[in-house]
Amino acid sequence: MSNLSKKRVTVVLDDEVIKKLRVKQAKLIQQTNSTASFSHVISEELRKCMK
């Protein structure tokens, strides 16, 4: 992870979006054999979209 500062932000997500993010989280956990927070998954997906 980079040296970016972290801030707590509250957002409202649709159930469908949450399900898709949870699936991505589960896949990441299986692939890496380690933990992956929901916040981390959201941040990574946002970074991909903003490139």
All heavy atoms as TSV, in Angstrom:
chain	resi	resn	atom	element	x	y	z
A	1	MET	N	N	0.846	-1.186	0.000
A	1	MET	CA	C	0.000	0.000	0.000
A	1	MET	C	C	0.886	1.244	0.000
A	1	MET	O	O	1.914	1.289	0.635
A	1	MET	CB	C	-0.899	-0.041	1.229
A	1	MET	CG	C	-1.844	1.115	1.355
A	1	MET	SD	S	-3.470	0.461	1.695
A	1	MET	CE	C	-4.475	1.417	0.694
A	2	SER	N	N	0.446	2.248	-0.682
A	2	SER	CA	C	1.231	3.473	-0.788
A	2	SER	C	C	1.088	4.323	0.466
A	2	SER	O	O	0.369	3.996	1.393
A	2	SER	CB	C	0.785	4.258	-2.015
A	2	SER	OG	O	-0.565	4.638	-1.867
A	3	ASN	N	N	1.766	5.453	0.476
A	3	ASN	CA	C	1.752	6.351	1.631
A	3	ASN	C	C	0.605	7.353	1.583
A	3	ASN	O	O	0.716	8.443	2.108
A	3	ASN	CB	C	3.088	7.106	1.722
A	3	ASN	CG	C	4.219	6.175	2.088
A	3	ASN	OD1	O	4.009	5.178	2.754
A	3	ASN	ND2	N	5.409	6.506	1.648
A	4	LEU	N	N	-0.478	7.002	0.928
A	4	LEU	CA	C	-1.622	7.904	0.851
A	4	LEU	C	C	-2.292	7.998	2.216
A	4	LEU	O	O	-2.375	7.019	2.946
A	4	LEU	CB	C	-2.642	7.393	-0.170
A	4	LEU	CG	C	-2.159	7.278	-1.608
A	4	LEU	CD1	C	-3.223	6.596	-2.462
A	4	LEU	CD2	C	-1.839	8.638	-2.170
A	5	SER	N	N	-2.787	9.180	2.534
A	5	SER	CA	C	-3.501	9.311	3.801
A	5	SER	C	C	-4.865	8.663	3.660
A	5	SER	O	O	-5.429	8.560	2.575
A	5	SER	CB	C	-3.650	10.785	4.177
A	5	SER	OG	O	-4.437	11.451	3.228
A	6	LYS	N	N	-5.377	8.185	4.762
A	6	LYS	CA	C	-6.673	7.508	4.763
A	6	LYS	C	C	-7.676	8.358	5.512
A	6	LYS	O	O	-7.359	8.955	6.528
A	6	LYS	CB	C	-6.561	6.142	5.431
A	6	LYS	CG	C	-5.640	5.204	4.697
A	6	LYS	CD	C	-5.573	3.887	5.399
A	6	LYS	CE	C	-4.626	2.954	4.709
A	6	LYS	NZ	N	-4.546	1.660	5.395
A	7	LYS	N	N	-8.872	8.404	4.992
A	7	LYS	CA	C	-9.951	9.168	5.619
A	7	LYS	C	C	-11.183	8.279	5.675
A	7	LYS	O	O	-11.452	7.513	4.762
A	7	LYS	CB	C	-10.283	10.401	4.799
A	7	LYS	CG	C	-9.086	11.292	4.548
A	7	LYS	CD	C	-9.357	12.681	4.979
A	7	LYS	CE	C	-8.244	13.617	4.604
A	7	LYS	NZ	N	-7.128	13.633	5.466
A	8	ARG	N	N	-11.932	8.406	6.732
A	8	ARG	CA	C	-13.193	7.683	6.857
A	8	ARG	C	C	-14.277	8.484	6.152
A	8	ARG	O	O	-14.435	9.680	6.390
A	8	ARG	CB	C	-13.556	7.515	8.329
A	8	ARG	CG	C	-14.823	6.715	8.540
A	8	ARG	CD	C	-15.094	6.555	10.004
A	8	ARG	NE	N	-14.019	5.789	10.607
A	8	ARG	CZ	C	-14.169	4.555	11.073
A	8	ARG	NH1	N	-15.335	3.963	11.011
A	8	ARG	NH2	N	-13.150	3.927	11.616
A	9	VAL	N	N	-15.013	7.818	5.253
A	9	VAL	CA	C	-16.068	8.454	4.488
A	9	VAL	C	C	-17.296	7.538	4.519
A	9	VAL	O	O	-17.171	6.322	4.405
A	9	VAL	CB	C	-15.642	8.663	3.014
A	9	VAL	CG1	C	-16.753	9.261	2.199
A	9	VAL	CG2	C	-14.397	9.535	2.944
A	10	THR	N	N	-18.450	8.126	4.674
A	10	THR	CA	C	-19.682	7.351	4.651
A	10	THR	C	C	-20.326	7.479	3.282
A	10	THR	O	O	-20.503	8.586	2.781
A	10	THR	CB	C	-20.670	7.865	5.730
A	10	THR	OG1	O	-20.035	7.783	7.004
A	10	THR	CG2	C	-21.944	7.055	5.730
A	11	VAL	N	N	-20.637	6.335	2.675
A	11	VAL	CA	C	-21.319	6.315	1.385
A	11	VAL	C	C	-22.481	5.329	1.465
A	11	VAL	O	O	-22.486	4.428	2.285
A	11	VAL	CB	C	-20.385	5.923	0.219
A	11	VAL	CG1	C	-19.290	6.936	0.027
A	11	VAL	CG2	C	-19.817	4.555	0.434
A	12	VAL	N	N	-23.433	5.512	0.578
A	12	VAL	CA	C	-24.564	4.600	0.491
A	12	VAL	C	C	-24.438	3.851	-0.828
A	12	VAL	O	O	-24.333	4.465	-1.880
A	12	VAL	CB	C	-25.905	5.368	0.557
A	12	VAL	CG1	C	-27.071	4.426	0.414
A	12	VAL	CG2	C	-25.993	6.164	1.846
A	13	LEU	N	N	-24.429	2.510	-0.743
A	13	LEU	CA	C	-24.278	1.683	-1.924
A	13	LEU	C	C	-25.515	0.815	-2.115
A	13	LEU	O	O	-26.118	0.358	-1.150
A	13	LEU	CB	C	-23.057	0.766	-1.782
A	13	LEU	CG	C	-21.715	1.446	-1.552
A	13	LEU	CD1	C	-20.644	0.426	-1.223
A	13	LEU	CD2	C	-21.322	2.271	-2.759
A	14	ASP	N	N	-25.846	0.560	-3.374
A	14	ASP	CA	C	-26.945	-0.344	-3.693
A	14	ASP	C	C	-26.570	-1.765	-3.276
A	14	ASP	O	O	-25.391	-2.138	-3.293
A	14	ASP	CB	C	-27.233	-0.350	-5.193
A	14	ASP	CG	C	-27.773	0.972	-5.699
A	14	ASP	OD1	O	-28.340	1.729	-4.898
A	14	ASP	OD2	O	-27.632	1.237	-6.908
A	15	ASP	N	N	-27.582	-2.561	-2.960
A	15	ASP	CA	C	-27.351	-3.954	-2.573
A	15	ASP	C	C	-26.581	-4.720	-3.649
A	15	ASP	O	O	-25.695	-5.516	-3.336
A	15	ASP	CB	C	-28.671	-4.671	-2.281
A	15	ASP	CG	C	-29.293	-4.227	-0.972
A	15	ASP	OD1	O	-28.575	-3.661	-0.116
A	15	ASP	OD2	O	-30.504	-4.456	-0.795
A	16	GLU	N	N	-26.903	-4.470	-4.911
A	16	GLU	CA	C	-26.234	-5.163	-6.016
A	16	GLU	C	C	-24.739	-4.833	-6.047
A	16	GLU	O	O	-23.901	-5.708	-6.271
A	16	GLU	CB	C	-26.886	-4.784	-7.342
A	16	GLU	CG	C	-26.323	-5.527	-8.532
A	16	GLU	CD	C	-27.006	-5.143	-9.829
A	16	GLU	OE1	O	-28.225	-4.885	-9.828
A	16	GLU	OE2	O	-26.298	-5.096	-10.847
A	17	VAL	N	N	-24.404	-3.587	-5.820
A	17	VAL	CA	C	-23.002	-3.163	-5.798
A	17	VAL	C	C	-22.277	-3.817	-4.628
A	17	VAL	O	O	-21.151	-4.309	-4.771
A	17	VAL	CB	C	-22.902	-1.620	-5.719
A	17	VAL	CG1	C	-21.464	-1.177	-5.518
A	17	VAL	CG2	C	-23.500	-0.980	-6.955
A	18	ILE	N	N	-22.917	-3.857	-3.490
A	18	ILE	CA	C	-22.312	-4.480	-2.310
A	18	ILE	C	C	-22.040	-5.957	-2.578
A	18	ILE	O	O	-20.952	-6.468	-2.257
A	18	ILE	CB	C	-23.212	-4.305	-1.070
A	18	ILE	CG1	C	-23.269	-2.833	-0.672
A	18	ILE	CG2	C	-22.710	-5.168	0.091
A	18	ILE	CD1	C	-24.312	-2.510	0.376
A	19	LYS	N	N	-22.989	-6.654	-3.180
A	19	LYS	CA	C	-22.803	-8.079	-3.488
A	19	LYS	C	C	-21.607	-8.285	-4.408
A	19	LYS	O	O	-20.788	-9.178	-4.191
A	19	LYS	CB	C	-24.060	-8.657	-4.130
A	19	LYS	CG	C	-25.195	-8.846	-3.161
A	19	LYS	CD	C	-26.433	-9.373	-3.877
A	19	LYS	CE	C	-27.626	-9.357	-2.936
A	19	LYS	NZ	N	-28.874	-9.754	-3.629
A	20	LYS	N	N	-21.492	-7.455	-5.436
A	20	LYS	CA	C	-20.376	-7.574	-6.375
A	20	LYS	C	C	-19.036	-7.308	-5.686
A	20	LYS	O	O	-18.045	-7.990	-5.946
A	20	LYS	CB	C	-20.561	-6.631	-7.558
A	20	LYS	CG	C	-21.670	-7.077	-8.494
A	20	LYS	CD	C	-21.838	-6.118	-9.649
A	20	LYS	CE	C	-22.944	-6.596	-10.573
A	20	LYS	NZ	N	-23.139	-5.717	-11.723
A	21	LEU	N	N	-19.013	-6.316	-4.814
A	21	LEU	CA	C	-17.782	-6.013	-4.082
A	21	LEU	C	C	-17.420	-7.138	-3.120
A	21	LEU	O	O	-16.248	-7.470	-2.956
A	21	LEU	CB	C	-17.932	-4.685	-3.329
A	21	LEU	CG	C	-17.934	-3.435	-4.206
A	21	LEU	CD1	C	-18.399	-2.229	-3.398
A	21	LEU	CD2	C	-16.565	-3.192	-4.816
A	22	ARG	N	N	-18.426	-7.748	-2.491
A	22	ARG	CA	C	-18.174	-8.875	-1.580
A	22	ARG	C	C	-17.620	-10.078	-2.334
A	22	ARG	O	O	-16.747	-10.788	-1.834
A	22	ARG	CB	C	-19.447	-9.259	-0.830
A	22	ARG	CG	C	-19.892	-8.249	0.197
A	22	ARG	CD	C	-18.956	-8.199	1.374
A	22	ARG	NE	N	-19.473	-7.292	2.405
A	22	ARG	CZ	C	-18.772	-6.898	3.429
A	22	ARG	NH1	N	-17.518	-7.287	3.598
A	22	ARG	NH2	N	-19.295	-6.077	4.315
A	23	VAL	N	N	-18.105	-10.297	-3.560
A	23	VAL	CA	C	-17.576	-11.381	-4.387
A	23	VAL	C	C	-16.104	-11.112	-4.713
A	23	VAL	O	O	-15.253	-12.000	-4.617
A	23	VAL	CB	C	-18.407	-11.565	-5.677
A	23	VAL	CG1	C	-17.710	-12.476	-6.670
A	23	VAL	CG2	C	-19.793	-12.096	-5.336
A	24	LYS	N	N	-15.794	-9.880	-5.080
A	24	LYS	CA	C	-14.403	-9.506	-5.362
A	24	LYS	C	C	-13.532	-9.686	-4.123
A	24	LYS	O	O	-12.407	-10.157	-4.204
A	24	LYS	CB	C	-14.311	-8.064	-5.860
A	24	LYS	CG	C	-14.818	-7.903	-7.274
A	24	LYS	CD	C	-14.587	-6.491	-7.770
A	24	LYS	CE	C	-15.028	-6.341	-9.199
A	24	LYS	NZ	N	-14.078	-6.908	-10.150
A	25	GLN	N	N	-14.073	-9.313	-2.961
A	25	GLN	CA	C	-13.351	-9.475	-1.705
A	25	GLN	C	C	-13.062	-10.958	-1.452
A	25	GLN	O	O	-11.935	-11.317	-1.108
A	25	GLN	CB	C	-14.174	-8.888	-0.562
A	25	GLN	CG	C	-13.498	-8.995	0.782
A	25	GLN	CD	C	-14.388	-8.514	1.917
A	25	GLN	OE1	O	-15.613	-8.522	1.811
A	25	GLN	NE2	N	-13.779	-8.081	3.001
A	26	ALA	N	N	-14.053	-11.811	-1.635
A	26	ALA	CA	C	-13.871	-13.248	-1.408
A	26	ALA	C	C	-12.819	-13.830	-2.353
A	26	ALA	O	O	-11.963	-14.626	-1.939
A	26	ALA	CB	C	-15.203	-13.973	-1.590
A	27	LYS	N	N	-12.859	-13.419	-3.618
A	27	LYS	CA	C	-11.873	-13.898	-4.594
A	27	LYS	C	C	-10.462	-13.457	-4.214
A	27	LYS	O	O	-9.518	-14.229	-4.313
A	27	LYS	CB	C	-12.213	-13.414	-5.990
A	27	LYS	CG	C	-13.390	-14.126	-6.604
A	27	LYS	CD	C	-13.699	-13.596	-7.999
A	27	LYS	CE	C	-14.926	-14.282	-8.577
A	27	LYS	NZ	N	-15.285	-13.732	-9.900
A	28	LEU	N	N	-10.344	-12.212	-3.778
A	28	LEU	CA	C	-9.039	-11.696	-3.368
A	28	LEU	C	C	-8.496	-12.473	-2.170
A	28	LEU	O	O	-7.318	-12.835	-2.128
A	28	LEU	CB	C	-9.138	-10.202	-3.040
A	28	LEU	CG	C	-7.852	-9.493	-2.649
A	28	LEU	CD1	C	-6.823	-9.567	-3.766
A	28	LEU	CD2	C	-8.145	-8.046	-2.289
A	29	ILE	N	N	-9.352	-12.770	-1.226
A	29	ILE	CA	C	-8.945	-13.545	-0.050
A	29	ILE	C	C	-8.484	-14.934	-0.468
A	29	ILE	O	O	-7.451	-15.428	0.004
A	29	ILE	CB	C	-10.088	-13.608	0.982
A	29	ILE	CG1	C	-10.304	-12.228	1.600
A	29	ILE	CG2	C	-9.795	-14.649	2.063
A	29	ILE	CD1	C	-11.571	-12.110	2.438
A	30	GLN	N	N	-9.218	-15.570	-1.380
A	30	GLN	CA	C	-8.835	-16.906	-1.848
A	30	GLN	C	C	-7.523	-16.881	-2.617
A	30	GLN	O	O	-6.678	-17.755	-2.440
A	30	GLN	CB	C	-9.928	-17.487	-2.739
A	30	GLN	CG	C	-11.157	-17.923	-1.989
A	30	GLN	CD	C	-12.240	-18.446	-2.919
A	30	GLN	OE1	O	-12.252	-18.135	-4.112
A	30	GLN	NE2	N	-13.159	-19.230	-2.374
A	31	GLN	N	N	-7.340	-15.876	-3.462
A	31	GLN	CA	C	-6.140	-15.798	-4.294
A	31	GLN	C	C	-4.886	-15.518	-3.475
A	31	GLN	O	O	-3.819	-16.029	-3.782
A	31	GLN	CB	C	-6.301	-14.713	-5.359
A	31	GLN	CG	C	-7.309	-15.049	-6.422
A	31	GLN	CD	C	-7.620	-13.860	-7.330
A	31	GLN	OE1	O	-7.200	-12.733	-7.070
A	31	GLN	NE2	N	-8.355	-14.107	-8.402
A	32	THR	N	N	-5.025	-14.681	-2.474
A	32	THR	CA	C	-3.845	-14.265	-1.712
A	32	THR	C	C	-3.656	-15.051	-0.425
A	32	THR	O	O	-2.622	-14.933	0.219
A	32	THR	CB	C	-3.922	-12.763	-1.351
A	32	THR	OG1	O	-5.076	-12.544	-0.538
A	32	THR	CG2	C	-3.991	-11.907	-2.602
A	33	ASN	N	N	-4.666	-15.811	-0.026
A	33	ASN	CA	C	-4.601	-16.572	1.217
A	33	ASN	C	C	-4.352	-15.664	2.422
A	33	ASN	O	O	-3.659	-16.025	3.361
A	33	ASN	CB	C	-3.521	-17.643	1.144
A	33	ASN	CG	C	-4.094	-19.031	1.309
A	33	ASN	OD1	O	-5.293	-19.193	1.493
A	33	ASN	ND2	N	-3.245	-20.027	1.252
A	34	SER	N	N	-4.896	-14.463	2.359
A	34	SER	CA	C	-4.777	-13.524	3.472
A	34	SER	C	C	-6.060	-12.698	3.562
A	34	SER	O	O	-6.986	-12.890	2.779
A	34	SER	CB	C	-3.572	-12.603	3.284
A	34	SER	OG	O	-3.762	-11.777	2.168
A	35	THR	N	N	-6.111	-11.789	4.497
A	35	THR	CA	C	-7.314	-10.978	4.674
A	35	THR	C	C	-7.352	-9.839	3.654
A	35	THR	O	O	-6.309	-9.416	3.139
A	35	THR	CB	C	-7.367	-10.367	6.095
A	35	THR	OG1	O	-6.238	-9.516	6.270
A	35	THR	CG2	C	-7.368	-11.452	7.158
A	36	ALA	N	N	-8.547	-9.366	3.397
A	36	ALA	CA	C	-8.750	-8.210	2.523
A	36	ALA	C	C	-9.986	-7.487	3.038
A	36	ALA	O	O	-11.085	-8.021	2.983
A	36	ALA	CB	C	-8.945	-8.644	1.079
A	37	SER	N	N	-9.793	-6.293	3.563
A	37	SER	CA	C	-10.926	-5.561	4.118
A	37	SER	C	C	-11.852	-5.077	3.015
A	37	SER	O	O	-11.447	-4.891	1.867
A	37	SER	CB	C	-10.446	-4.372	4.949
A	37	SER	OG	O	-9.936	-3.354	4.098
A	38	PHE	N	N	-13.101	-4.881	3.370
A	38	PHE	CA	C	-14.088	-4.362	2.431
A	38	PHE	C	C	-13.655	-2.975	1.958
A	38	PHE	O	O	-13.752	-2.654	0.774
A	38	PHE	CB	C	-15.466	-4.326	3.095
A	38	PHE	CG	C	-16.604	-4.093	2.153
A	38	PHE	CD1	C	-16.851	-4.958	1.099
A	38	PHE	CD2	C	-17.441	-3.012	2.322
A	38	PHE	CE1	C	-17.922	-4.753	0.225
A	38	PHE	CE2	C	-18.509	-2.794	1.466
A	38	PHE	CZ	C	-18.741	-3.662	0.417
A	39	SER	N	N	-13.132	-2.176	2.856
A	39	SER	CA	C	-12.645	-0.835	2.504
A	39	SER	C	C	-11.527	-0.903	1.474
A	39	SER	O	O	-11.477	-0.097	0.538
A	39	SER	CB	C	-12.144	-0.107	3.752
A	39	SER	OG	O	-13.188	0.134	4.636
A	40	HIS	N	N	-10.640	-1.856	1.640
A	40	HIS	CA	C	-9.528	-2.030	0.694
A	40	HIS	C	C	-10.067	-2.366	-0.697
A	40	HIS	O	O	-9.602	-1.798	-1.699
A	40	HIS	CB	C	-8.584	-3.133	1.183
A	40	HIS	CG	C	-7.530	-3.499	0.205
A	40	HIS	ND1	N	-6.408	-2.722	-0.006
A	40	HIS	CD2	C	-7.424	-4.539	-0.652
A	40	HIS	CE1	C	-5.663	-3.279	-0.946
A	40	HIS	NE2	N	-6.257	-4.382	-1.353
A	41	VAL	N	N	-11.041	-3.270	-0.748
A	41	VAL	CA	C	-11.631	-3.663	-2.030
A	41	VAL	C	C	-12.295	-2.463	-2.703
A	41	VAL	O	O	-12.111	-2.233	-3.899
A	41	VAL	CB	C	-12.641	-4.820	-1.827
A	41	VAL	CG1	C	-13.376	-5.138	-3.124
A	41	VAL	CG2	C	-11.935	-6.053	-1.292
A	42	ILE	N	N	-13.031	-1.687	-1.945
A	42	ILE	CA	C	-13.688	-0.502	-2.501
A	42	ILE	C	C	-12.643	0.481	-3.037
A	42	ILE	O	O	-12.769	0.992	-4.147
A	42	ILE	CB	C	-14.581	0.182	-1.448
A	42	ILE	CG1	C	-15.784	-0.723	-1.127
A	42	ILE	CG2	C	-15.051	1.552	-1.933
A	42	ILE	CD1	C	-16.601	-0.255	0.055
A	43	SER	N	N	-11.611	0.725	-2.266
A	43	SER	CA	C	-10.565	1.662	-2.695
A	43	SER	C	C	-9.885	1.197	-3.976
A	43	SER	O	O	-9.644	1.998	-4.891
A	43	SER	CB	C	-9.524	1.830	-1.589
A	43	SER	OG	O	-10.082	2.492	-0.498
A	44	GLU	N	N	-9.580	-0.085	-4.055
A	44	GLU	CA	C	-8.921	-0.618	-5.245
A	44	GLU	C	C	-9.828	-0.503	-6.471
A	44	GLU	O	O	-9.365	-0.135	-7.550
A	44	GLU	CB	C	-8.508	-2.075	-5.032
A	44	GLU	CG	C	-7.346	-2.244	-4.080
A	44	GLU	CD	C	-6.100	-1.507	-4.538
A	44	GLU	OE1	O	-5.716	-1.646	-5.716
A	44	GLU	OE2	O	-5.517	-0.772	-3.727
A	45	GLU	N	N	-11.099	-0.795	-6.317
A	45	GLU	CA	C	-12.026	-0.685	-7.443
A	45	GLU	C	C	-12.181	0.771	-7.888
A	45	GLU	O	O	-12.242	1.054	-9.085
A	45	GLU	CB	C	-13.383	-1.286	-7.078
A	45	GLU	CG	C	-13.365	-2.798	-6.951
A	45	GLU	CD	C	-12.909	-3.496	-8.222
A	45	GLU	OE1	O	-13.424	-3.188	-9.319
A	45	GLU	OE2	O	-12.006	-4.354	-8.129
A	46	LEU	N	N	-12.232	1.692	-6.961
A	46	LEU	CA	C	-12.317	3.109	-7.313
A	46	LEU	C	C	-11.062	3.573	-8.048
A	46	LEU	O	O	-11.146	4.319	-9.027
A	46	LEU	CB	C	-12.547	3.959	-6.062
A	46	LEU	CG	C	-13.944	3.890	-5.472
A	46	LEU	CD1	C	-13.993	4.605	-4.126
A	46	LEU	CD2	C	-14.966	4.490	-6.417
A	47	ARG	N	N	-9.901	3.113	-7.584
A	47	ARG	CA	C	-8.647	3.469	-8.264
A	47	ARG	C	C	-8.653	2.980	-9.714
A	47	ARG	O	O	-8.234	3.708	-10.616
A	47	ARG	CB	C	-7.447	2.877	-7.526
A	47	ARG	CG	C	-7.014	3.674	-6.352
A	47	ARG	CD	C	-5.678	3.150	-5.788
A	47	ARG	NE	N	-5.520	3.640	-4.441
A	47	ARG	CZ	C	-5.863	2.983	-3.338
A	47	ARG	NH1	N	-6.335	1.760	-3.409
A	47	ARG	NH2	N	-5.711	3.525	-2.160
A	48	LYS	N	N	-9.114	1.750	-9.929
A	48	LYS	CA	C	-9.177	1.205	-11.281
A	48	LYS	C	C	-10.067	2.068	-12.178
A	48	LYS	O	O	-9.738	2.328	-13.332
A	48	LYS	CB	C	-9.734	-0.220	-11.264
A	48	LYS	CG	C	-8.779	-1.252	-10.727
A	48	LYS	CD	C	-9.461	-2.614	-10.740
A	48	LYS	CE	C	-8.703	-3.639	-9.964
A	48	LYS	NZ	N	-9.440	-4.919	-9.901
A	49	CYS	N	N	-11.203	2.478	-11.650
A	49	CYS	CA	C	-12.166	3.267	-12.436
A	49	CYS	C	C	-11.662	4.684	-12.720
A	49	CYS	O	O	-12.072	5.295	-13.704
A	49	CYS	CB	C	-13.500	3.360	-11.691
A	49	CYS	SG	S	-14.365	1.785	-11.582
A	50	MET	N	N	-10.801	5.184	-11.876
A	50	MET	CA	C	-10.359	6.571	-12.008
A	50	MET	C	C	-9.089	6.710	-12.849
A	50	MET	O	O	-8.637	7.826	-13.067
A	50	MET	CB	C	-10.160	7.172	-10.609
A	50	MET	CG	C	-11.475	7.260	-9.860
A	50	MET	SD	S	-11.301	7.770	-8.152
A	50	MET	CE	C	-10.686	9.431	-8.347
A	51	LYS	N	N	-8.533	5.613	-13.315
A	51	LYS	CA	C	-7.329	5.690	-14.151
A	51	LYS	C	C	-7.651	6.186	-15.524
A	51	LYS	O	O	-8.651	6.069	-16.071
A	51	LYS	CB	C	-6.658	4.329	-14.242
A	51	LYS	CG	C	-5.877	3.991	-13.014
A	51	LYS	CD	C	-5.096	2.738	-13.249
A	51	LYS	CE	C	-4.196	2.506	-12.046
A	51	LYS	NZ	N	-3.308	1.394	-12.266
